[in-house]
Amino acid sequence: MKASSAENLRRTLVFHHVVKEAEAFAASLPDIAAQLHAADRSYTRPRSRFYACGEMDADRVAQLEKLGMVWSHFDVAWEESLAAARGWAAENGHLLAPLDATFQGAAVASG
């Protein structure tokens, strides 16, 4: 009986440890995805093309978007620049910004 109780406790502890490791791994996935995305575009480039052509399965699109997939770096840069221009214009009442103007650290004009 004592051996059985000890074995059940050991299994419980091992299971708990494995669950904690899995949770820690899952929590780190966005960071890992960002590092992989920054380091190796050989995976993301073809996926972006498949996505742009409408040839990617919706489930795969959802999985990649959950990881923070950037489908178009051009679109992201455009949105960031547009947000900076809107913010600067809201503060100044116009968009006649000097070339070195910034809004919250982002450049308003790109020369």
Number of C-alpha atoms within 10 A of each C-alpha: 6 7 8 9 10 11 12 12 12 12 12 12 12 12 12 12 12 12 12 12 12 12 11 11 12 12 11 11 12 15 13 14 15 15 11 14 17 10 9 11 11 10 10 17 15 11 19 17 14 14 16 12 9 10 10 14 10 11 9 12 16 12 11 16 12 10 14 14 18 16 18 13 9 10 11 12 11 12 12 15 19 15 16 21 23 17 17 22 16 11 11 11 10 11 15 12 14 10 11 10 16 17 16 10 8 14 18 25 17 8 7
